[in-house]
Structure formats: structure tokens, C-alpha cells
Amino acid sequence: MPHRLSLGRMVNQSTMLLMVSIGSLILLLALLILFHQNANATKGYQLRTLERERSLLLLDEEVLKMQIAQAQALMQLEGDKIIQAMIPVGKAQYTNQDTTVASTQEL
């Protein structure tokens, strides 16, 4: 003869099974949320670090551009062969006319 359980005992077991299942789901969801938040926090930290590094690199780039421009300007003038080949002006003569160079004049 099969042994039958009482109805009250079956209800208690099913209630316990339901509570364990719901508790397990809640625990699983809590762990998933924890891992997701940890991954987001890590990405945020990496993003802040990269932004800080980017701003420092941009500042370094600007400083280097200014140094390059300054060095090129002086070196360009000192080392240009055309400028070195120029002859100094002896006696400069300036015009004091009221007409422009492009105006039409009768010759």
C-alpha cells in the first residue's frame, strides 16, 4: 500500500519549496545586479582615467606646438638662404605723393 501524505503536510512542503525558489531567484538577481554595478564602476573609473590622460596629452601637445612654432620661426629666419643672400639697403628713398601706385597717370 502506498503511503499517502496528509494535505496539510503537502501544503507546508509546497510553501517551503516556493519560498526557497523565490529566495533563490532574489539572491541570483542581487548577484547579477552586483556584478553589473561593479562592471559599470570599473568602466567609469577607466573612463575618468582616460579623460585625465587625454587632457594631459592635449596640454602637452599645445606646449609642443608652441615650442615648434617658436623654434621654426627663429630657425626659418636665421637659416633661410634667400634672407642670407639679401644685400643691405644703402640709402632708402621714400615717396611723398598723394596718388596711389595703381592709379592711372599720364606719362
MMTF fields as JSON, N, C-alpha, C and O atoms, coordinates in Angstrom:
{
  "mmtfVersion": "1.0.0",
  "mmtfProducer": "UNKNOWN",
  "numBonds": 427,
  "numAtoms": 428,
  "numGroups": 107,
  "numChains": 1,
  "numModels": 1,
  "chainsPerModel": [1],
  "groupsPerChain": [107],
  "chainIdList": ["A"],
  "bondAtomList": [4, 2, 8, 6, 12, 10, 16, 14, 20, 18, 24, 22, 28, 26, 32, 30, 36, 34, 40, 38, 44, 42, 48, 46, 52, 50, 56, 54, 60, 58, 64, 62, 68, 66, 72, 70, 76, 74, 80, 78, 84, 82, 88, 86, 92, 90, 96, 94, 100, 98, 104, 102, 108, 106, 112, 110, 116, 114, 120, 118, 124, 122, 128, 126, 132, 130, 136, 134, 140, 138, 144, 142, 148, 146, 152, 150, 156, 154, 160, 158, 164, 162, 168, 166, 172, 170, 176, 174, 180, 178, 184, 182, 188, 186, 192, 190, 196, 194, 200, 198, 204, 202, 208, 206, 212, 210, 216, 214, 220, 218, 224, 222, 228, 226, 232, 230, 236, 234, 240, 238, 244, 242, 248, 246, 252, 250, 256, 254, 260, 258, 264, 262, 268, 266, 272, 270, 276, 274, 280, 278, 284, 282, 288, 286, 292, 290, 296, 294, 300, 298, 304, 302, 308, 306, 312, 310, 316, 314, 320, 318, 324, 322, 328, 326, 332, 330, 336, 334, 340, 338, 344, 342, 348, 346, 352, 350, 356, 354, 360, 358, 364, 362, 368, 366, 372, 370, 376, 374, 380, 378, 384, 382, 388, 386, 392, 390, 396, 394, 400, 398, 404, 402, 408, 406, 412, 410, 416, 414, 420, 418, 424, 422],
  "bondOrderList": [1, 1, 1, 1, 1, 1, 1, 1, 1, 1, 1, 1, 1, 1, 1, 1, 1, 1, 1, 1, 1, 1, 1, 1, 1, 1, 1, 1, 1, 1, 1, 1, 1, 1, 1, 1, 1, 1, 1, 1, 1, 1, 1, 1, 1, 1, 1, 1, 1, 1, 1, 1, 1, 1, 1, 1, 1, 1, 1, 1, 1, 1, 1, 1, 1, 1, 1, 1, 1, 1, 1, 1, 1, 1, 1, 1, 1, 1, 1, 1, 1, 1, 1, 1, 1, 1, 1, 1, 1, 1, 1, 1, 1, 1, 1, 1, 1, 1, 1, 1, 1, 1, 1, 1, 1, 1],
  "groupList": [{"groupName": "MET", "atomNameList": ["N", "CA", "C", "O"], "elementList": ["N", "C", "C", "O"], "formalChargeList": [0, 0, 0, 0], "bondAtomList": [1, 0, 2, 1, 3, 2], "bondOrderList": [1, 1, 2], "singleLetterCode": "M", "chemCompType": "L-PEPTIDE LINKING"}, {"groupName": "PRO", "atomNameList": ["N", "CA", "C", "O"], "elementList": ["N", "C", "C", "O"], "formalChargeList": [0, 0, 0, 0], "bondAtomList": [1, 0, 2, 1, 3, 2], "bondOrderList": [1, 1, 2], "singleLetterCode": "P", "chemCompType": "L-PEPTIDE LINKING"}, {"groupName": "HIS", "atomNameList": ["N", "CA", "C", "O"], "elementList": ["N", "C", "C", "O"], "formalChargeList": [0, 0, 0, 0], "bondAtomList": [1, 0, 2, 1, 3, 2], "bondOrderList": [1, 1, 2], "singleLetterCode": "H", "chemCompType": "L-PEPTIDE LINKING"}, {"groupName": "ARG", "atomNameList": ["N", "CA", "C", "O"], "elementList": ["N", "C", "C", "O"], "formalChargeList": [0, 0, 0, 0], "bondAtomList": [1, 0, 2, 1, 3, 2], "bondOrderList": [1, 1, 2], "singleLetterCode": "R", "chemCompType": "L-PEPTIDE LINKING"}, {"groupName": "LEU", "atomNameList": ["N", "CA", "C", "O"], "elementList": ["N", "C", "C", "O"], "formalChargeList": [0, 0, 0, 0], "bondAtomList": [1, 0, 2, 1, 3, 2], "bondOrderList": [1, 1, 2], "singleLetterCode": "L", "chemCompType": "L-PEPTIDE LINKING"}, {"groupName": "SER", "atomNameList": ["N", "CA", "C", "O"], "elementList": ["N", "C", "C", "O"], "formalChargeList": [0, 0, 0, 0], "bondAtomList": [1, 0, 2, 1, 3, 2], "bondOrderList": [1, 1, 2], "singleLetterCode": "S", "chemCompType": "L-PEPTIDE LINKING"}, {"groupName": "GLY", "atomNameList": ["N", "CA", "C", "O"], "elementList": ["N", "C", "C", "O"], "formalChargeList": [0, 0, 0, 0], "bondAtomList": [1, 0, 2, 1, 3, 2], "bondOrderList": [1, 1, 2], "singleLetterCode": "G", "chemCompType": "PEPTIDE LINKING"}, {"groupName": "VAL", "atomNameList": ["N", "CA", "C", "O"], "elementList": ["N", "C", "C", "O"], "formalChargeList": [0, 0, 0, 0], "bondAtomList": [1, 0, 2, 1, 3, 2], "bondOrderList": [1, 1, 2], "singleLetterCode": "V", "chemCompType": "L-PEPTIDE LINKING"}, {"groupName": "ASN", "atomNameList": ["N", "CA", "C", "O"], "elementList": ["N", "C", "C", "O"], "formalChargeList": [0, 0, 0, 0], "bondAtomList": [1, 0, 2, 1, 3, 2], "bondOrderList": [1, 1, 2], "singleLetterCode": "N", "chemCompType": "L-PEPTIDE LINKING"}, {"groupName": "GLN", "atomNameList": ["N", "CA", "C", "O"], "elementList": ["N", "C", "C", "O"], "formalChargeList": [0, 0, 0, 0], "bondAtomList": [1, 0, 2, 1, 3, 2], "bondOrderList": [1, 1, 2], "singleLetterCode": "Q", "chemCompType": "L-PEPTIDE LINKING"}, {"groupName": "THR", "atomNameList": ["N", "CA", "C", "O"], "elementList": ["N", "C", "C", "O"], "formalChargeList": [0, 0, 0, 0], "bondAtomList": [1, 0, 2, 1, 3, 2], "bondOrderList": [1, 1, 2], "singleLetterCode": "T", "chemCompType": "L-PEPTIDE LINKING"}, {"groupName": "ILE", "atomNameList": ["N", "CA", "C", "O"], "elementList": ["N", "C", "C", "O"], "formalChargeList": [0, 0, 0, 0], "bondAtomList": [1, 0, 2, 1, 3, 2], "bondOrderList": [1, 1, 2], "singleLetterCode": "I", "chemCompType": "L-PEPTIDE LINKING"}, {"groupName": "ALA", "atomNameList": ["N", "CA", "C", "O"], "elementList": ["N", "C", "C", "O"], "formalChargeList": [0, 0, 0, 0], "bondAtomList": [1, 0, 2, 1, 3, 2], "bondOrderList": [1, 1, 2], "singleLetterCode": "A", "chemCompType": "L-PEPTIDE LINKING"}, {"groupName": "PHE", "atomNameList": ["N", "CA", "C", "O"], "elementList": ["N", "C", "C", "O"], "formalChargeList": [0, 0, 0, 0], "bondAtomList": [1, 0, 2, 1, 3, 2], "bondOrderList": [1, 1, 2], "singleLetterCode": "F", "chemCompType": "L-PEPTIDE LINKING"}, {"groupName": "LYS", "atomNameList": ["N", "CA", "C", "O"], "elementList": ["N", "C", "C", "O"], "formalChargeList": [0, 0, 0, 0], "bondAtomList": [1, 0, 2, 1, 3, 2], "bondOrderList": [1, 1, 2], "singleLetterCode": "K", "chemCompType": "L-PEPTIDE LINKING"}, {"groupName": "TYR", "atomNameList": ["N", "CA", "C", "O"], "elementList": ["N", "C", "C", "O"], "formalChargeList": [0, 0, 0, 0], "bondAtomList": [1, 0, 2, 1, 3, 2], "bondOrderList": [1, 1, 2], "singleLetterCode": "Y", "chemCompType": "L-PEPTIDE LINKING"}, {"groupName": "GLU", "atomNameList": ["N", "CA", "C", "O"], "elementList": ["N", "C", "C", "O"], "formalChargeList": [0, 0, 0, 0], "bondAtomList": [1, 0, 2, 1, 3, 2], "bondOrderList": [1, 1, 2], "singleLetterCode": "E", "chemCompType": "L-PEPTIDE LINKING"}, {"groupName": "ASP", "atomNameList": ["N", "CA", "C", "O"], "elementList": ["N", "C", "C", "O"], "formalChargeList": [0, 0, 0, 0], "bondAtomList": [1, 0, 2, 1, 3, 2], "bondOrderList": [1, 1, 2], "singleLetterCode": "D", "chemCompType": "L-PEPTIDE LINKING"}],
  "groupTypeList": [0, 1, 2, 3, 4, 5, 4, 6, 3, 0, 7, 8, 9, 5, 10, 0, 4, 4, 0, 7, 5, 11, 6, 5, 4, 11, 4, 4, 4, 12, 4, 4, 11, 4, 13, 2, 9, 8, 12, 8, 12, 10, 14, 6, 15, 9, 4, 3, 10, 4, 16, 3, 16, 3, 5, 4, 4, 4, 4, 17, 16, 16, 7, 4, 14, 0, 9, 11, 12, 9, 12, 9, 12, 4, 0, 9, 4, 16, 6, 17, 14, 11, 11, 9, 12, 0, 11, 1, 7, 6, 14, 12, 9, 15, 10, 8, 9, 17, 10, 10, 7, 12, 5, 10, 9, 16, 4],
  "groupIdList": [1, 2, 3, 4, 5, 6, 7, 8, 9, 10, 11, 12, 13, 14, 15, 16, 17, 18, 19, 20, 21, 22, 23, 24, 25, 26, 27, 28, 29, 30, 31, 32, 33, 34, 35, 36, 37, 38, 39, 40, 41, 42, 43, 44, 45, 46, 47, 48, 49, 50, 51, 52, 53, 54, 55, 56, 57, 58, 59, 60, 61, 62, 63, 64, 65, 66, 67, 68, 69, 70, 71, 72, 73, 74, 75, 76, 77, 78, 79, 80, 81, 82, 83, 84, 85, 86, 87, 88, 89, 90, 91, 92, 93, 94, 95, 96, 97, 98, 99, 100, 101, 102, 103, 104, 105, 106, 107],
  "secStructList": [7, 7, 7, 7, 7, 7, 2, 2, 2, 2, 2, 2, 2, 2, 2, 2, 2, 2, 2, 2, 2, 2, 2, 2, 2, 2, 2, 2, 2, 2, 2, 2, 2, 2, 2, 2, 2, 2, 2, 2, 2, 2, 2, 2, 2, 2, 2, 2, 2, 2, 2, 2, 2, 2, 2, 2, 2, 2, 2, 2, 2, 2, 2, 2, 2, 2, 2, 2, 2, 2, 2, 2, 2, 2, 2, 2, 2, 2, 2, 7, 2, 2, 2, 2, 6, 7, 7, 7, 7, 1, 1, 7, 7, 7, 7, 7, 7, 1, 1, 7, 6, 6, 1, 7, 7, 7, 7],
  "xCoordList": [0.815, 0.0, 0.866, 1.774, 0.567, 1.342, 0.997, -0.147, 2.007, 1.849, 1.43, 2.131, 0.324, -0.183, 0.141, 0.035, 0.552, 0.835, -0.438, -1.357, -0.481, -1.653, -1.635, -0.573, -2.782, -2.926, -2.179, -1.573, -2.206, -1.507, -0.001, 0.676, 0.52, 1.963, 2.376, 3.44, 1.567, 1.863, 1.839, 2.663, 0.91, 0.827, 2.067, 2.634, 2.492, 3.692, 4.934, 5.768, 5.058, 6.214, 6.205, 7.241, 5.039, 4.971, 5.231, 5.842, 4.775, 5.039, 6.535, 7.082, 7.191, 8.637, 9.387, 10.334, 8.96, 9.596, 9.438, 10.38, 8.252, 8.003, 8.865, 9.421, 8.985, 9.799, 11.28, 11.979, 11.762, 13.159, 13.406, 14.449, 12.464, 12.612, 12.648, 13.499, 11.734, 11.696, 12.959, 13.525, 13.403, 14.639, 15.84, 16.709, 15.891, 17.0, 16.988, 18.041, 15.807, 15.706, 16.139, 16.845, 15.709, 16.108, 17.618, 18.241, 18.208, 19.654, 20.389, 21.386, 19.89, 20.506, 20.431, 21.417, 19.268, 19.124, 20.015, 20.585, 20.14, 21.009, 22.459, 23.178, 22.894, 24.266, 24.485, 25.53, 23.509, 23.639, 23.723, 24.524, 22.902, 22.943, 24.292, 24.868, 24.8, 26.098, 27.21, 28.04, 27.244, 28.268, 28.124, 29.126, 26.896, 26.657, 27.125, 27.775, 26.8, 27.228, 28.751, 29.353, 29.359, 30.814, 31.45, 32.435, 30.896, 31.423, 31.265, 32.171, 30.118, 29.908, 30.87, 31.398, 31.1, 32.029, 33.443, 34.169, 33.829, 35.159, 35.292, 36.318, 34.261, 34.3, 34.337, 35.034, 33.601, 33.623, 34.993, 35.46, 35.637, 36.983, 37.958, 38.78, 37.874, 38.745, 38.475, 39.41, 37.221, 36.866, 37.435, 37.987, 37.312, 37.878, 39.389, 39.969, 40.035, 41.486, 41.884, 42.834, 41.162, 41.483, 41.213, 41.972, 40.154, 39.878, 40.969, 41.382, 41.431, 42.516, 43.785, 44.473, 44.089, 45.273, 45.143, 46.122, 43.941, 43.702, 43.921, 44.54, 43.415, 43.592, 45.067, 45.531, 45.805, 47.242, 47.974, 48.875, 47.588, 48.222, 47.898, 48.756, 46.658, 46.305, 47.098, 47.521, 47.301, 48.105, 49.551, 50.162, 50.094, 51.453, 51.566, 52.563, 50.539, 50.546, 50.569, 51.3, 49.781, 49.76, 51.109, 51.586, 51.724, 53.045, 54.063, 54.87, 54.02, 54.952, 54.715, 55.668, 53.453, 53.157, 53.72, 54.269, 53.582, 54.131, 55.65, 56.239, 56.286, 57.745, 58.196, 59.204, 57.472, 57.811, 57.667, 58.529, 56.575, 56.35, 57.437, 57.916, 57.828, 58.866, 60.199, 60.914, 60.537, 61.812, 61.826, 62.843, 60.721, 60.676, 60.781, 61.421, 60.171, 60.206, 61.631, 62.078, 62.344, 63.717, 64.64, 65.482, 64.486, 65.347, 65.061, 65.972, 63.803, 63.422, 64.103, 64.651, 64.061, 64.68, 66.201, 66.833, 66.796, 68.252, 68.829, 69.908, 68.137, 68.699, 68.218, 68.674, 67.32, 66.787, 67.861, 68.43, 68.148, 69.194, 68.84, 69.721, 67.57, 67.141, 67.39, 67.854, 67.091, 67.307, 68.797, 69.225, 69.582, 71.027, 71.662, 72.69, 71.063, 71.622, 71.208, 71.673, 70.354, 69.913, 71.047, 71.893, 71.025, 72.029, 71.431, 70.267, 72.189, 71.64, 71.366, 72.09, 70.315, 69.92, 70.866, 71.146, 71.345, 72.249, 71.49, 71.384, 70.964, 70.209, 68.784, 68.543, 67.865, 66.468, 65.8, 65.989, 65.017, 64.275, 62.79, 62.346, 62.041, 60.609, 59.877, 60.353, 58.731, 57.938, 56.91, 56.423, 56.586, 55.598, 54.441, 53.908, 54.048, 52.978, 51.637, 51.547, 50.591, 49.245, 48.55, 47.518, 49.074, 48.444, 48.904, 49.963, 48.072, 48.435, 49.263, 49.337, 49.869, 50.723, 49.879, 50.327, 48.693, 47.848, 47.033, 46.28, 47.163, 46.373, 46.899, 48.085, 46.028, 46.458, 47.025, 46.396, 48.199, 48.869, 49.253, 49.573, 49.218, 49.658, 51.134, 51.667, 51.775, 53.217, 53.628, 54.822],
  "yCoordList": [-1.175, 0.0, 1.247, 1.394, 2.142, 3.391, 4.247, 4.303, 4.9, 5.786, 7.167, 7.787, 7.635, 8.939, 9.977, 9.74, 11.176, 12.271, 13.034, 13.065, 13.633, 14.42, 15.72, 16.177, 16.296, 17.517, 18.683, 19.484, 18.795, 19.885, 19.802, 20.819, 18.576, 18.394, 18.75, 19.338, 18.413, 18.747, 20.255, 20.792, 20.936, 22.392, 23.023, 23.954, 22.537, 23.075, 22.868, 23.767, 21.693, 21.424, 22.299, 22.826, 22.45, 23.28, 24.748, 25.463, 25.202, 26.571, 26.775, 27.797, 25.834, 25.927, 25.909, 26.671, 25.032, 24.968, 26.298, 26.776, 26.884, 28.167, 29.262, 30.087, 29.283, 30.291, 30.129, 31.122, 28.897, 28.651, 29.07, 29.648, 28.786, 29.172, 30.694, 31.233, 31.375, 32.843, 33.438, 34.385, 32.896, 33.368, 33.172, 34.04, 32.016, 31.755, 32.734, 33.23, 33.019, 33.991, 35.384, 36.088, 35.773, 37.088, 37.156, 38.161, 36.102, 36.062, 36.106, 36.814, 35.347, 35.352, 36.736, 37.212, 37.384, 38.733, 39.736, 40.626, 39.605, 40.502, 40.342, 41.332, 39.108, 38.872, 39.442, 40.032, 39.269, 39.825, 41.344, 41.943, 41.963, 43.427, 43.859, 44.845, 43.127, 43.453, 43.379, 44.286, 42.324, 42.2, 43.29, 43.828, 43.62, 44.668, 46.028, 46.778, 46.346, 47.622, 47.678, 48.734, 46.573, 46.519, 46.77, 47.501, 46.174, 46.388, 47.852, 48.425, 48.46, 49.874, 50.771, 51.735, 50.462, 51.27, 51.172, 52.165, 49.978, 49.795, 50.579, 51.214, 50.536, 51.297, 52.801, 53.536, 53.257, 54.67, 55.116, 56.197, 54.28, 54.597, 54.657, 55.57, 53.695, 53.692, 54.913, 55.513, 55.28, 56.448, 57.722, 58.551, 57.895, 59.077, 59.113, 60.175, 57.95, 57.888, 58.265, 59.021, 57.742, 58.062, 59.532, 60.144, 60.108, 61.524, 62.398, 63.387, 62.043, 62.783, 62.688, 63.686, 61.482, 61.28, 62.05, 62.604, 62.082, 62.812, 64.306, 64.959, 64.846, 66.284, 66.62, 67.663, 65.756, 65.992, 65.92, 66.717, 64.964, 64.846, 66.041, 66.508, 66.541, 67.729, 68.942, 69.757, 69.068, 70.161, 70.034, 71.019, 68.823, 68.594, 68.905, 69.47, 68.533, 68.801, 70.303, 70.762, 71.067, 72.516, 73.133, 74.016, 72.669, 73.179, 72.856, 73.706, 71.627, 71.237, 72.022, 72.385, 72.287, 73.084, 74.49, 75.045, 75.062, 76.403, 76.389, 77.299, 75.375, 75.282, 75.065, 75.633, 74.257, 74.017, 75.299, 75.626, 76.025, 77.264, 78.283, 78.973, 78.383, 79.326, 78.933, 79.784, 77.656, 77.203, 77.352, 77.739, 77.053, 77.169, 78.613, 78.905, 79.515, 80.92, 81.454, 82.1, 81.203, 81.677, 80.954, 81.578, 79.662, 78.898, 79.252, 79.277, 79.526, 79.871, 81.168, 81.271, 82.14, 83.427, 83.346, 83.949, 82.619, 82.539, 81.669, 81.961, 80.633, 79.682, 79.825, 79.08, 80.75, 80.914, 81.474, 82.525, 80.8, 81.214, 82.518, 83.318, 82.724, 83.951, 85.157, 86.196, 85.026, 86.137, 86.386, 87.536, 85.331, 85.495, 86.122, 86.79, 85.914, 86.46, 87.903, 88.508, 88.472, 89.844, 90.83, 90.613, 91.914, 92.963, 94.057, 94.416, 94.589, 95.656, 96.918, 97.227, 97.631, 98.83, 99.972, 100.19, 100.689, 101.817, 103.065, 103.408, 103.743, 104.964, 104.723, 104.617, 104.639, 104.402, 105.72, 106.716, 105.72, 106.92, 106.588, 105.569, 107.463, 107.249, 108.312, 109.442, 107.967, 108.929, 109.573, 108.949, 110.81, 111.535, 111.994, 113.082, 111.221, 111.604, 111.189, 110.251, 111.911, 111.601, 110.545, 110.017, 110.227, 109.231, 107.843, 107.648, 106.896, 105.505, 104.954, 105.541, 103.843, 103.207, 102.705, 102.743, 102.246, 101.653, 102.694, 102.329, 103.967, 104.971, 105.192, 104.994, 105.596, 105.832, 107.231, 108.213, 107.297, 108.58, 108.719, 107.738, 109.918, 110.142, 110.375, 111.154, 109.695, 109.817, 110.814, 111.029],
  "zCoordList": [0.0, 0.0, 0.0, 0.817, -0.931, -0.949, 0.25, 0.702, 0.74, 1.896, 1.413, 0.613, 1.88, 1.458, 2.512, 3.716, 1.997, 2.896, 3.178, 2.359, 4.314, 4.642, 3.837, 3.413, 3.632, 2.839, 3.485, 2.773, 4.773, 5.467, 5.293, 5.14, 5.319, 5.139, 3.724, 3.53, 2.73, 1.333, 1.125, 0.385, 1.765, 1.65, 2.27, 1.698, 3.416, 4.068, 3.201, 3.086, 2.596, 1.747, 0.503, 0.098, -0.098, -1.305, -0.968, -1.761, 0.198, 0.633, 0.848, 0.435, 1.478, 1.695, 0.37, 0.179, -0.554, -1.862, -2.609, -3.24, -2.532, -3.176, -2.559, -3.283, -1.242, -0.578, -0.907, -1.106, -0.968, -1.342, -2.785, -3.092, -3.665, -5.08, -5.226, -5.934, -4.561, -4.64, -4.021, -4.566, -2.897, -2.261, -3.159, -3.248, -3.835, -4.757, -5.919, -6.319, -6.47, -7.565, -7.116, -7.839, -5.914, -5.396, -5.206, -5.55, -4.663, -4.478, -5.816, -5.964, -6.782, -8.11, -8.75, -9.313, -8.666, -9.226, -8.496, -9.127, -7.191, -6.426, -6.854, -6.988, -7.071, -7.53, -8.933, -9.207, -9.815, -11.165, -11.126, -11.844, -10.296, -10.165, -9.608, -10.069, -8.617, -8.033, -9.068, -9.143, -9.865, -10.905, -11.959, -12.43, -12.333, -13.334, -12.813, -13.541, -11.567, -10.986, -10.854, -11.053, -10.528, -10.426, -11.791, -11.89, -12.836, -14.178, -14.593, -15.199, -14.27, -14.598, -13.833, -14.389, -12.566, -11.766, -12.324, -12.37, -12.744, -13.321, -14.619, -14.86, -15.456, -16.709, -16.44, -17.139, -15.442, -15.089, -14.615, -14.972, -13.809, -13.338, -14.504, -14.581, -15.407, -16.576, -17.452, -17.983, -17.605, -18.409, -17.803, -18.526, -16.494, -15.84, -15.986, -16.215, -15.856, -16.013, -17.43, -17.63, -18.414, -19.808, -20.123, -20.875, -19.566, -19.795, -19.186, -19.792, -18.006, -17.366, -18.212, -18.424, -18.692, -19.532, -20.848, -21.347, -21.403, -22.655, -22.465, -23.305, -21.361, -21.13, -20.921, -21.382, -20.235, -20.071, -21.4, -21.661, -22.245, -23.557, -24.447, -25.195, -24.37, -25.147, -24.681, -25.5, -23.38, -22.853, -23.323, -23.736, -23.259, -23.755, -25.24, -25.689, -26.001, -27.44, -27.711, -28.588, -26.971, -27.158, -26.824, -27.536, -25.739, -25.366, -26.455, -26.833, -26.952, -28.011, -29.294, -29.983, -29.622, -30.823, -30.681, -31.633, -29.49, -29.278, -29.38, -29.965, -28.821, -28.904, -30.34, -30.761, -31.096, -32.501, -33.308, -34.125, -33.078, -33.818, -33.504, -34.403, -32.25, -31.87, -32.488, -33.018, -32.423, -32.989, -34.501, -35.076, -35.144, -36.599, -37.038, -38.048, -36.307, -36.719, -36.664, -37.611, -35.594, -35.484, -36.451, -37.098, -36.548, -37.453, -38.899, -39.726, -39.21, -40.577, -40.994, -42.091, -40.117, -40.449, -40.472, -41.34, -39.544, -39.491, -40.608, -41.124, -40.972, -41.917, -43.352, -44.219, -43.631, -44.98, -45.898, -45.605, -46.993, -47.939, -48.651, -48.962, -48.902, -49.587, -48.683, -49.152, -47.415, -46.478, -46.29, -46.192, -46.241, -46.079, -47.318, -47.213, -48.486, -49.725, -49.975, -50.941, -49.144, -49.35, -49.066, -48.199, -49.829, -49.668, -48.791, -48.972, -47.856, -47.032, -47.856, -48.803, -47.48, -48.205, -47.813, -46.634, -48.827, -48.575, -48.197, -47.02, -49.196, -48.959, -49.439, -50.642, -48.533, -48.898, -49.227, -48.529, -50.294, -50.675, -50.635, -51.166, -49.999, -49.856, -50.647, -50.756, -51.2, -51.958, -51.049, -50.106, -51.332, -50.55, -51.425, -51.206, -52.379, -53.281, -52.7, -51.909, -53.11, -52.626, -53.475, -53.061, -54.63, -55.503, -55.113, -54.518, -55.468, -55.177, -56.318, -57.398, -56.065, -57.064, -58.236, -59.383, -57.963, -59.009, -59.777, -60.679, -59.446, -60.154, -61.559, -61.825, -62.446, -63.83, -63.941, -63.547, -64.474, -64.672, -66.133, -66.805, -66.596, -67.977, -67.976, -67.186, -68.862, -68.97, -69.986, -70.192]
}
